[in-house]
Amino acid sequence: MSLGLLAAALEIRFDHVGQLPDLNTAIELCEEATELCPSSHPYRILLLNRLATVLYTRFVLSGQSPDLDKAIEIRDCEVALCPLNHPGRDSSFKKLAGLLQRRFDRSGLFLDLDKATKCLEQALALHPLGHPDRPSSLSDLAATIYVRFQQSGQQSDLERTIELLEEALALSPGGHPDRVDFIRGSQLLSTHGSRD
């Protein structure tokens, strides 16, 4: 726990000062803390989350693929450790999907895009009707499936994207902050679909 707290403090200092050695040391401390923490320990999920976050931060700075690959591997472990009723399970799926999409953007590996889609579908399943995060989960999944449509040209992906955005719109009342984005996205895709 002490190693994790020190890593968090160094990460905060990096955010304020921007010194790469702080980030590197935070990664080392998180790795050490994770090794010391058994998989059954409730703190392990938090350590994995922090480690994946700092690795991704370093990837953004350096562009080194191994940091992104390792962050994905760690998020995968985090998702596997999250019990079904864990309050952060949906967030873990979304974070893993984001990393997989980023790697897809770099490599074009369709397997990453498929896995990201599955992660977002699992996150959506954790947001049933009435859940306040359901509209944003619908929108996230729609965006990923639309990328898949752009790659494959499968009409079914375009239709699914539109359906997801229309549901997100229907669940978003007049004052919802994302409503305009859902409307624009749905109209744009409907127009695109009518030309095909």
C-alpha positions as a LaTeX table, in Angstrom:
\begin{tabular}{lrrr}
\hline
Residue & $x$ (\AA) & $y$ (\AA) & $z$ (\AA) \\
\hline
Met1 & 0.00 & 0.00 & 0.00 \\
Ser2 & 2.90 & 2.36 & 0.81 \\
Leu3 & 4.49 & 1.67 & $-2.58$ \\
Gly4 & 1.18 & 2.42 & $-4.28$ \\
Leu5 & 0.71 & 5.66 & $-2.38$ \\
Leu6 & 4.24 & 6.82 & $-3.22$ \\
Ala7 & 3.64 & 5.96 & $-6.88$ \\
Ala8 & 0.43 & 8.02 & $-6.78$ \\
Ala9 & 2.28 & 10.98 & $-5.26$ \\
Leu10 & 4.98 & 10.78 & $-7.95$ \\
Glu11 & 2.33 & 10.59 & $-10.65$ \\
Ile12 & 0.70 & 13.74 & $-9.25$ \\
Arg13 & 4.07 & 15.51 & $-9.17$ \\
Phe14 & 4.68 & 14.43 & $-12.77$ \\
Asp15 & 1.30 & 15.94 & $-13.72$ \\
His16 & 2.36 & 19.24 & $-12.15$ \\
Val17 & 6.06 & 19.38 & $-13.06$ \\
Gly18 & 6.38 & 17.08 & $-16.07$ \\
Gln19 & 9.62 & 15.34 & $-15.05$ \\
Leu20 & 9.85 & 11.95 & $-16.76$ \\
Pro21 & 11.92 & 10.35 & $-13.94$ \\
Asp22 & 8.89 & 10.75 & $-11.65$ \\
Leu23 & 6.76 & 8.82 & $-14.13$ \\
Asn24 & 9.40 & 6.11 & $-14.59$ \\
Thr25 & 9.76 & 5.68 & $-10.82$ \\
Ala26 & 5.97 & 5.57 & $-10.39$ \\
Ile27 & 5.85 & 2.72 & $-12.93$ \\
Glu28 & 8.62 & 0.82 & $-11.12$ \\
Leu29 & 6.89 & 1.26 & $-7.76$ \\
Cys30 & 3.53 & 0.13 & $-9.14$ \\
Glu31 & 5.16 & $-2.95$ & $-10.67$ \\
Glu32 & 6.84 & $-3.79$ & $-7.38$ \\
Ala33 & 3.65 & $-3.26$ & $-5.40$ \\
Thr34 & 1.68 & $-5.42$ & $-7.83$ \\
Glu35 & 4.18 & $-8.26$ & $-7.49$ \\
Leu36 & 3.85 & $-8.11$ & $-3.69$ \\
Cys37 & 0.05 & $-8.08$ & $-3.78$ \\
Pro38 & $-1.65$ & $-11.48$ & $-4.24$ \\
Ser39 & $-4.42$ & $-11.74$ & $-6.82$ \\
Ser40 & $-7.02$ & $-12.21$ & $-4.08$ \\
His41 & $-6.10$ & $-8.92$ & $-2.37$ \\
Pro42 & $-8.73$ & $-6.18$ & $-2.94$ \\
Tyr43 & $-5.99$ & $-3.54$ & $-3.38$ \\
Arg44 & $-4.56$ & $-5.38$ & $-6.42$ \\
Ile45 & $-7.25$ & $-4.03$ & $-8.77$ \\
Leu46 & $-6.38$ & $-0.46$ & $-7.72$ \\
Leu47 & $-2.67$ & $-1.12$ & $-8.29$ \\
Leu48 & $-3.31$ & $-2.58$ & $-11.72$ \\
Asn49 & $-5.45$ & 0.44 & $-12.60$ \\
Arg50 & $-2.69$ & 2.84 & $-11.55$ \\
Leu51 & 0.02 & 0.87 & $-13.36$ \\
Ala52 & $-1.97$ & 0.78 & $-16.60$ \\
Thr53 & $-2.63$ & 4.52 & $-16.29$ \\
Val54 & 1.02 & 5.50 & $-15.82$ \\
Leu55 & 2.17 & 3.16 & $-18.59$ \\
Tyr56 & $-0.34$ & 4.72 & $-20.97$ \\
Thr57 & 0.80 & 8.20 & $-19.93$ \\
Arg58 & 4.39 & 7.25 & $-20.79$ \\
Phe59 & 3.21 & 5.76 & $-24.09$ \\
Val60 & 1.50 & 9.05 & $-24.99$ \\
Leu61 & 4.76 & 10.89 & $-24.31$ \\
Ser62 & 7.16 & 8.46 & $-25.98$ \\
Gly63 & 5.03 & 6.65 & $-28.54$ \\
Gln64 & 6.71 & 3.37 & $-27.53$ \\
Ser65 & 4.44 & 0.45 & $-28.40$ \\
Pro66 & 5.67 & $-1.82$ & $-25.55$ \\
Asp67 & 4.14 & 0.59 & $-23.00$ \\
Leu68 & 0.78 & 0.42 & $-24.77$ \\
Asp69 & 0.99 & $-3.37$ & $-25.11$ \\
Lys70 & 1.78 & $-3.74$ & $-21.41$ \\
Ala71 & $-1.01$ & $-1.33$ & $-20.41$ \\
Ile72 & $-3.46$ & $-3.48$ & $-22.42$ \\
Glu73 & $-2.16$ & $-6.65$ & $-20.78$ \\
Ile74 & $-2.59$ & $-5.09$ & $-17.33$ \\
Arg75 & $-6.11$ & $-3.80$ & $-18.07$ \\
Asp76 & $-6.97$ & $-7.31$ & $-19.23$ \\
Cys77 & $-5.82$ & $-8.65$ & $-15.84$ \\
Glu78 & $-7.78$ & $-5.92$ & $-14.07$ \\
Val79 & $-10.99$ & $-6.89$ & $-15.90$ \\
Ala80 & $-10.40$ & $-10.57$ & $-15.10$ \\
Leu81 & $-10.02$ & $-9.77$ & $-11.39$ \\
Cys82 & $-13.09$ & $-7.53$ & $-11.17$ \\
Pro83 & $-15.97$ & $-9.46$ & $-9.62$ \\
Leu84 & $-19.31$ & $-9.24$ & $-11.41$ \\
Asn85 & $-20.70$ & $-6.84$ & $-8.78$ \\
His86 & $-17.59$ & $-4.63$ & $-8.60$ \\
Pro87 & $-18.59$ & $-0.95$ & $-8.98$ \\
Gly88 & $-15.65$ & $-0.25$ & $-11.31$ \\
Arg89 & $-16.19$ & $-3.21$ & $-13.65$ \\
Asp90 & $-17.87$ & $-1.12$ & $-16.38$ \\
Ser91 & $-15.08$ & 1.45 & $-16.19$ \\
Ser92 & $-12.44$ & $-1.29$ & $-16.51$ \\
Phe93 & $-14.11$ & $-2.58$ & $-19.68$ \\
Lys94 & $-14.27$ & 0.95 & $-21.14$ \\
Lys95 & $-10.62$ & 1.69 & $-20.32$ \\
Leu96 & $-9.49$ & $-1.59$ & $-21.89$ \\
Ala97 & $-11.57$ & $-0.83$ & $-24.98$ \\
Gly98 & $-9.97$ & 2.62 & $-25.25$ \\
Leu99 & $-6.46$ & 1.14 & $-25.18$ \\
Leu100 & $-7.36$ & $-1.51$ & $-27.75$ \\
Gln101 & $-8.82$ & 1.15 & $-30.04$ \\
Arg102 & $-5.65$ & 3.20 & $-29.70$ \\
Arg103 & $-3.54$ & 0.19 & $-30.68$ \\
Phe104 & $-5.89$ & $-0.51$ & $-33.58$ \\
Asp105 & $-5.38$ & 3.09 & $-34.76$ \\
Arg106 & $-1.64$ & 2.45 & $-34.84$ \\
Ser107 & $-1.48$ & $-1.10$ & $-36.18$ \\
Gly108 & $-4.77$ & $-1.64$ & $-38.00$ \\
Leu109 & $-5.08$ & $-5.04$ & $-36.31$ \\
Phe110 & $-8.76$ & $-5.92$ & $-36.68$ \\
Leu111 & $-8.58$ & $-8.29$ & $-33.69$ \\
Asp112 & $-8.05$ & $-5.27$ & $-31.40$ \\
Leu113 & $-11.13$ & $-3.54$ & $-32.81$ \\
Asp114 & $-13.23$ & $-6.67$ & $-32.32$ \\
Lys115 & $-12.03$ & $-7.07$ & $-28.74$ \\
Ala116 & $-12.72$ & $-3.38$ & $-28.03$ \\
Thr117 & $-16.26$ & $-3.87$ & $-29.36$ \\
Lys118 & $-16.79$ & $-6.87$ & $-27.06$ \\
Cys119 & $-15.51$ & $-4.89$ & $-24.06$ \\
Leu120 & $-17.94$ & $-2.07$ & $-24.79$ \\
Glu121 & $-20.80$ & $-4.55$ & $-25.22$ \\
Gln122 & $-19.96$ & $-5.94$ & $-21.76$ \\
Ala123 & $-19.87$ & $-2.42$ & $-20.31$ \\
Leu124 & $-23.26$ & $-1.71$ & $-21.89$ \\
Ala125 & $-24.67$ & $-4.92$ & $-20.37$ \\
Leu126 & $-23.76$ & $-3.47$ & $-16.95$ \\
His127 & $-25.89$ & $-0.39$ & $-17.74$ \\
Pro128 & $-29.47$ & $-1.67$ & $-18.08$ \\
Leu129 & $-32.44$ & 0.56 & $-18.88$ \\
Gly130 & $-32.70$ & 3.30 & $-16.29$ \\
His131 & $-28.95$ & 3.41 & $-15.58$ \\
Pro132 & $-27.65$ & 7.00 & $-15.92$ \\
Asp133 & $-24.59$ & 5.85 & $-17.91$ \\
Arg134 & $-26.54$ & 3.85 & $-20.50$ \\
Pro135 & $-26.73$ & 6.66 & $-23.12$ \\
Ser136 & $-22.96$ & 7.25 & $-23.06$ \\
Ser137 & $-22.29$ & 3.49 & $-23.18$ \\
Leu138 & $-24.57$ & 3.21 & $-26.21$ \\
Ser139 & $-22.72$ & 6.08 & $-27.87$ \\
Asp140 & $-19.27$ & 4.58 & $-27.12$ \\
Leu141 & $-20.30$ & 1.25 & $-28.61$ \\
Ala142 & $-21.84$ & 2.98 & $-31.63$ \\
Ala143 & $-18.60$ & 4.85 & $-32.33$ \\
Thr144 & $-16.56$ & 1.65 & $-32.24$ \\
Ile145 & $-18.96$ & $-0.28$ & $-34.45$ \\
Tyr146 & $-18.94$ & 2.62 & $-36.91$ \\
Val147 & $-15.14$ & 2.36 & $-37.13$ \\
Arg148 & $-15.62$ & $-1.34$ & $-37.85$ \\
Phe149 & $-18.13$ & $-0.42$ & $-40.58$ \\
Gln150 & $-15.58$ & 1.94 & $-42.12$ \\
Gln151 & $-13.09$ & $-0.93$ & $-42.24$ \\
Ser152 & $-15.36$ & $-3.75$ & $-43.38$ \\
Gly153 & $-18.15$ & $-1.96$ & $-45.24$ \\
Gln154 & $-20.70$ & $-4.29$ & $-43.61$ \\
Gln155 & $-24.13$ & $-2.66$ & $-43.82$ \\
Ser156 & $-25.17$ & $-4.47$ & $-40.62$ \\
Asp157 & $-22.52$ & $-2.52$ & $-38.69$ \\
Leu158 & $-23.89$ & 0.76 & $-40.02$ \\
Glu159 & $-27.46$ & $-0.25$ & $-39.12$ \\
Arg160 & $-26.37$ & $-1.27$ & $-35.61$ \\
Thr161 & $-24.55$ & 2.04 & $-35.16$ \\
Ile162 & $-27.70$ & 3.96 & $-36.06$ \\
Glu163 & $-29.85$ & 1.82 & $-33.74$ \\
Leu164 & $-27.47$ & 2.41 & $-30.81$ \\
Leu165 & $-27.39$ & 6.17 & $-31.39$ \\
Glu166 & $-31.17$ & 6.33 & $-31.73$ \\
Glu167 & $-31.56$ & 4.50 & $-28.42$ \\
Ala168 & $-29.04$ & 6.85 & $-26.79$ \\
Leu169 & $-31.05$ & 9.79 & $-28.12$ \\
Ala170 & $-34.35$ & 8.33 & $-26.91$ \\
Leu171 & $-32.90$ & 7.91 & $-23.41$ \\
Ser172 & $-31.54$ & 11.46 & $-23.31$ \\
Pro173 & $-34.08$ & 14.09 & $-22.22$ \\
Gly174 & $-34.11$ & 17.60 & $-23.67$ \\
Gly175 & $-31.50$ & 19.02 & $-21.29$ \\
His176 & $-29.06$ & 16.10 & $-21.51$ \\
Pro177 & $-25.52$ & 17.44 & $-22.24$ \\
Asp178 & $-24.81$ & 14.80 & $-24.93$ \\
Arg179 & $-28.19$ & 15.01 & $-26.71$ \\
Val180 & $-26.95$ & 17.26 & $-29.53$ \\
Asp181 & $-24.06$ & 14.88 & $-30.27$ \\
Phe182 & $-26.43$ & 11.89 & $-30.40$ \\
Ile183 & $-28.73$ & 13.76 & $-32.81$ \\
Arg184 & $-25.88$ & 14.83 & $-35.10$ \\
Gly185 & $-24.33$ & 11.37 & $-35.11$ \\
Ser186 & $-27.61$ & 9.64 & $-35.87$ \\
Gln187 & $-28.50$ & 12.08 & $-38.68$ \\
Leu188 & $-25.05$ & 11.85 & $-40.24$ \\
Leu189 & $-25.12$ & 8.05 & $-40.25$ \\
Ser190 & $-28.69$ & 7.90 & $-41.56$ \\
Thr191 & $-27.68$ & 10.14 & $-44.47$ \\
His192 & $-24.60$ & 8.03 & $-45.13$ \\
Gly193 & $-26.67$ & 4.85 & $-45.06$ \\
Ser194 & $-29.23$ & 6.23 & $-47.52$ \\
Arg195 & $-26.49$ & 6.85 & $-50.10$ \\
Asp196 & $-25.25$ & 3.24 & $-49.96$ \\
\hline
\end{tabular}
